[in-house]
Amino acid sequence: MTIYGPYEETLNNILFDVEKRIRQLNQQEIDKHQPKLYEHLIGRVKTPASMEEKCQRKNYPLTVESALRKCRDAVGIRIVCNFISDIDRCLAILRNVDWCSVIKEKDYISNAKPNGYRSYHLILDVIEDYRDVDGHLPGHFYVEIQLRTIAMDSWASLEHEIKYKHNVKNPERIGKELKHCADQLASCDIQMETIRQLIQED
């Protein structure tokens, strides 16, 4: 049995359910003749090995409670949007749905990380018809949501790939170039938003 204990299948069901609900929210916007909320969704349940590594790194005991309560990203969904304003629309909608509550927010778009990483992170407390680790039914389960534009997501994917390569030469220079690239992409996002607004005003 893994660190998720009897909840491994439940976590996959919750991922499926939340992705389905987000797709429904998107369709509702389209049905109202609004732009689509996002370009694509990427979901995953963190592998048991990755969760164990995280618990060890944070000095948590290797228990189901640590994996599902102390850590809040066993289930993760990335929502990749076309424009920054679409991220704002997603946030407004998710804050008002009745099947979850937002319990934590981190804005790495207005306050980018020092390396240039930009994204908006939410932790949702999702109510589902499954018994949770505390014995409640319906249960409460955490889902991490990351909202990014296409530019932010492209940068993060490349940065991740580079970061995990070993024996990188000139790491300081690479870091500076990545930060410069992140700043340029941030400027592009703002320019694209401006163009969109100009078109909508016509």
Solvent accessible surface area in square Angstrom, and as a share of the most:
residue,aa,sasa,rsa
1,M,199,0.89
2,T,53,0.31
3,I,12,0.06
4,Y,0,0.00
5,G,10,0.10
6,P,100,0.63
7,Y,33,0.13
8,E,58,0.26
9,E,128,0.58
10,T,19,0.11
11,L,3,0.02
12,N,74,0.38
13,N,53,0.27
14,I,0,0.00
15,L,22,0.11
16,F,133,0.55
17,D,34,0.18
18,V,0,0.00
19,E,26,0.11
20,K,104,0.44
21,R,68,0.25
22,I,4,0.02
23,R,122,0.44
24,Q,87,0.39
25,L,20,0.10
26,N,20,0.10
27,Q,90,0.40
28,Q,100,0.45
29,E,17,0.07
30,I,70,0.35
31,D,92,0.47
32,K,125,0.53
33,H,173,0.77
34,Q,89,0.39
35,P,55,0.34
36,K,83,0.35
37,L,3,0.02
38,Y,19,0.07
39,E,73,0.33
40,H,76,0.34
41,L,27,0.13
42,I,74,0.38
43,G,26,0.25
44,R,91,0.33
45,V,26,0.15
46,K,34,0.14
47,T,77,0.44
48,P,33,0.21
49,A,74,0.57
50,S,48,0.31
51,M,0,0.00
52,E,62,0.28
53,E,88,0.39
54,K,30,0.13
55,C,0,0.00
56,Q,111,0.49
57,R,148,0.54
58,K,92,0.39
59,N,139,0.71
60,Y,63,0.24
61,P,79,0.49
62,L,87,0.43
63,T,52,0.30
64,V,31,0.18
65,E,93,0.42
66,S,1,0.00
67,A,0,0.00
68,L,10,0.05
69,R,53,0.19
70,K,111,0.47
71,C,3,0.02
72,R,87,0.32
73,D,16,0.08
74,A,5,0.04
75,V,0,0.00
76,G,7,0.07
77,I,4,0.02
78,R,69,0.25
79,I,1,0.01
80,V,1,0.00
81,C,0,0.00
82,N,48,0.25
83,F,42,0.17
84,I,37,0.19
85,S,32,0.21
86,D,1,0.00
87,I,2,0.01
88,D,82,0.42
89,R,53,0.19
90,C,4,0.02
91,L,7,0.03
92,A,49,0.38
93,I,40,0.21
94,L,4,0.02
95,R,117,0.43
96,N,125,0.64
97,V,26,0.15
98,D,137,0.71
99,W,31,0.11
100,C,12,0.07
101,S,58,0.37
102,V,38,0.22
103,I,75,0.38
104,K,95,0.40
105,E,66,0.30
106,K,91,0.39
107,D,47,0.24
108,Y,41,0.16
109,I,32,0.16
110,S,87,0.56
111,N,104,0.53
112,A,49,0.38
113,K,77,0.33
114,P,128,0.80
115,N,64,0.33
116,G,3,0.03
117,Y,27,0.10
118,R,22,0.08
119,S,0,0.00
120,Y,25,0.10
121,H,28,0.12
122,L,0,0.00
123,I,19,0.10
124,L,0,0.00
125,D,25,0.13
126,V,0,0.00
127,I,74,0.38
128,E,12,0.05
129,D,121,0.63
130,Y,62,0.23
131,R,136,0.50
132,D,2,0.01
133,V,25,0.15
134,D,80,0.42
135,G,38,0.37
136,H,103,0.46
137,L,100,0.50
138,P,69,0.43
139,G,0,0.00
140,H,73,0.32
141,F,6,0.02
142,Y,43,0.16
143,V,0,0.00
144,E,28,0.12
145,I,0,0.00
146,Q,33,0.15
147,L,0,0.00
148,R,13,0.05
149,T,1,0.00
150,I,77,0.39
151,A,19,0.15
152,M,5,0.02
153,D,16,0.08
154,S,53,0.34
155,W,9,0.03
156,A,10,0.08
157,S,57,0.36
158,L,104,0.52
159,E,22,0.10
160,H,102,0.46
161,E,101,0.45
162,I,57,0.29
163,K,123,0.52
164,Y,136,0.52
165,K,118,0.50
166,H,162,0.72
167,N,148,0.76
168,V,51,0.29
169,K,171,0.72
170,N,97,0.50
171,P,91,0.57
172,E,141,0.63
173,R,158,0.58
174,I,51,0.26
175,G,36,0.34
176,K,148,0.63
177,E,91,0.41
178,L,30,0.15
179,K,73,0.31
180,H,104,0.47
181,C,52,0.31
182,A,3,0.02
183,D,69,0.36
184,Q,98,0.44
185,L,44,0.22
186,A,20,0.15
187,S,57,0.37
188,C,61,0.37
189,D,11,0.06
190,I,107,0.54
191,Q,111,0.49
192,M,99,0.44
193,E,23,0.10
194,T,65,0.38
195,I,87,0.44
196,R,32,0.12
197,Q,94,0.42
198,L,100,0.50
199,I,115,0.59
200,Q,115,0.51
201,E,135,0.60
202,D,157,0.81
